[in-house]
């Protein structure tokens, strides 16, 4: 339990220290948890969409700004609650485009059907991803002590 809490604190501290949005003259981007920066020219953005997506029956709907290329590829997905209205407005202003608003929540499957390149495999299959992580953690938790015991007998 302590380890889970410690990992959550580390994640939060890294996010607060490194993550950020970049909006400048003709360039937009974001910096992720570990400080890697991804930028795009504002001219690369073909469409802006603000939509509320319901990822699963048990989760709360997530309102986000989606930036699409002219070919329909998702360039950025920004959670409006995490970044705040001011930061989202700066990104929208930097693109020079007017966002399309979808007021009614849409299910993830319907969103994926309409925007096939906007949803990752992990978002579509959170239970498989979570199960895989648990299995890897269990194999490591069991395998490391066994390997340690076998190697220390030699």
VEXDREN-2710 file (C-alpha; in Angstrom, 1 decimal):
% VEXDREN-2710
k/r/px/py/pz
1/UNK/0.0/0.0/0.0
2/UNK/2.8/2.4/0.8
3/UNK/4.5/1.6/-2.5
4/UNK/1.4/2.5/-4.4
5/UNK/1.0/5.8/-2.5
6/UNK/4.7/6.6/-3.1
7/UNK/4.4/5.9/-6.9
8/UNK/1.3/8.2/-7.0
9/UNK/3.3/11.0/-5.3
10/UNK/6.2/10.5/-7.6
11/UNK/3.9/10.6/-10.7
12/UNK/2.2/13.8/-9.4
13/UNK/5.5/15.5/-8.7
14/UNK/6.9/14.6/-12.1
15/UNK/3.7/15.8/-13.8
16/UNK/3.8/19.1/-11.9
17/UNK/7.5/19.6/-12.6
18/UNK/7.7/18.6/-16.2
19/UNK/4.3/18.6/-18.0
20/UNK/3.3/21.7/-19.8
21/UNK/1.5/23.1/-22.9
22/UNK/3.4/25.2/-25.4
23/UNK/1.6/27.9/-27.5
24/UNK/3.6/30.3/-29.4
25/UNK/3.6/32.1/-32.7
26/UNK/2.5/29.4/-35.2
27/UNK/3.7/26.5/-33.0
28/UNK/1.8/24.4/-30.4
29/UNK/2.9/21.5/-28.4
30/UNK/3.1/19.8/-25.1
31/UNK/5.8/18.5/-22.7
32/UNK/5.1/15.1/-21.1
33/UNK/5.7/13.6/-17.7
34/UNK/9.4/13.0/-18.3
35/UNK/10.0/16.3/-20.1
36/UNK/9.9/15.2/-23.7
37/UNK/8.5/17.9/-25.9
38/UNK/6.3/17.4/-29.0
39/UNK/5.5/20.4/-31.1
40/UNK/3.4/21.0/-34.2
41/UNK/3.1/23.9/-36.6
42/UNK/-0.3/25.5/-36.3
43/UNK/-0.8/25.0/-40.0
44/UNK/-0.6/21.2/-39.3
45/UNK/-3.9/21.3/-37.4
46/UNK/-6.9/20.7/-39.6
47/UNK/-9.7/20.5/-37.0
48/UNK/-10.3/21.2/-33.4
49/UNK/-13.0/19.3/-31.4
50/UNK/-14.1/19.7/-27.9
51/UNK/-16.1/16.6/-26.9
52/UNK/-17.1/14.6/-23.8
53/UNK/-16.2/11.0/-24.2
54/UNK/-17.5/8.2/-21.9
55/UNK/-14.6/5.7/-21.7
56/UNK/-16.5/3.0/-19.8
57/UNK/-19.7/2.5/-17.8
58/UNK/-17.9/2.9/-14.5
59/UNK/-15.8/6.0/-15.4
60/UNK/-16.9/9.6/-15.4
61/UNK/-17.1/11.2/-18.8
62/UNK/-13.9/13.1/-19.8
63/UNK/-14.1/16.4/-21.6
64/UNK/-11.2/17.0/-23.9
65/UNK/-9.8/19.1/-26.7
66/UNK/-8.8/17.0/-29.7
67/UNK/-6.5/18.5/-32.3
68/UNK/-6.6/16.6/-35.6
69/UNK/-4.4/16.8/-38.7
70/UNK/-6.1/17.3/-42.1
71/UNK/-5.8/13.5/-42.6
72/UNK/-7.7/12.9/-39.3
73/UNK/-4.8/11.8/-37.2
74/UNK/-5.0/13.0/-33.6
75/UNK/-2.1/15.3/-32.9
76/UNK/-2.9/16.1/-29.3
77/UNK/-5.6/15.2/-26.8
78/UNK/-5.9/17.6/-23.9
79/UNK/-8.1/17.0/-20.9
80/UNK/-9.9/20.3/-20.2
81/UNK/-10.1/19.6/-16.4
82/UNK/-6.4/18.8/-16.1
83/UNK/-5.2/21.7/-18.1
84/UNK/-7.8/24.3/-17.3
85/UNK/-9.8/26.7/-19.5
86/UNK/-7.0/29.3/-19.8
87/UNK/-4.4/26.9/-21.1
88/UNK/-7.0/25.3/-23.5
89/UNK/-7.9/28.8/-24.8
90/UNK/-4.2/29.6/-25.5
91/UNK/-3.9/26.4/-27.5
92/UNK/-7.1/27.2/-29.5
93/UNK/-5.9/30.8/-30.1
94/UNK/-2.5/29.6/-31.3
95/UNK/-4.1/27.4/-33.9
96/UNK/-6.2/30.2/-35.3
97/UNK/-9.1/27.8/-35.8
98/UNK/-12.5/27.7/-34.2
99/UNK/-13.2/24.5/-32.3
100/UNK/-16.3/22.3/-33.0
101/UNK/-18.2/21.6/-29.8
102/UNK/-20.1/18.3/-29.0
103/UNK/-22.3/19.0/-26.0
104/UNK/-23.8/15.5/-25.6
105/UNK/-21.4/12.8/-24.2
106/UNK/-20.4/10.2/-26.7
107/UNK/-19.3/6.6/-26.0
108/UNK/-15.8/5.6/-26.7
109/UNK/-16.9/3.1/-29.4
110/UNK/-19.0/5.7/-31.2
111/UNK/-16.1/8.2/-31.0
112/UNK/-13.7/5.6/-32.4
113/UNK/-16.1/4.9/-35.3
114/UNK/-16.3/8.6/-36.1
115/UNK/-12.6/9.4/-35.5
116/UNK/-10.7/6.1/-36.1
117/UNK/-7.2/7.6/-35.5
118/UNK/-8.0/9.5/-32.3
119/UNK/-8.3/6.7/-29.8
120/UNK/-5.3/4.5/-28.7
121/UNK/-5.4/0.8/-28.1
122/UNK/-4.9/1.4/-24.4
123/UNK/-8.0/3.6/-24.2
124/UNK/-10.1/1.0/-26.0
125/UNK/-8.9/-1.9/-23.8
126/UNK/-8.2/-0.6/-20.3
127/UNK/-9.0/-4.0/-18.7
128/UNK/-6.5/-5.9/-20.9
129/UNK/-3.8/-3.3/-20.2
130/UNK/-4.5/-3.3/-16.5
131/UNK/-4.5/-7.1/-16.4
132/UNK/-1.3/-7.3/-18.3
133/UNK/0.4/-4.9/-15.9
134/UNK/-0.8/-6.9/-12.9
135/UNK/0.5/-10.1/-14.5
136/UNK/3.9/-8.6/-15.2
137/UNK/4.0/-7.2/-11.6
138/UNK/3.1/-10.7/-10.2
139/UNK/5.7/-12.5/-12.3
140/UNK/8.4/-10.0/-11.2
141/UNK/7.3/-10.2/-7.6
142/UNK/7.5/-14.0/-7.6
143/UNK/10.4/-14.4/-10.1
144/UNK/12.9/-12.0/-8.5
145/UNK/12.9/-13.7/-5.1
146/UNK/13.1/-17.2/-6.7
147/UNK/16.0/-16.1/-8.9
148/UNK/17.7/-14.4/-5.9
149/UNK/17.4/-17.6/-3.9
150/UNK/18.7/-19.8/-6.7
151/UNK/21.6/-17.6/-7.5
152/UNK/22.6/-17.0/-3.8
153/UNK/23.0/-20.9/-3.3
154/UNK/25.7/-21.1/-5.9
END
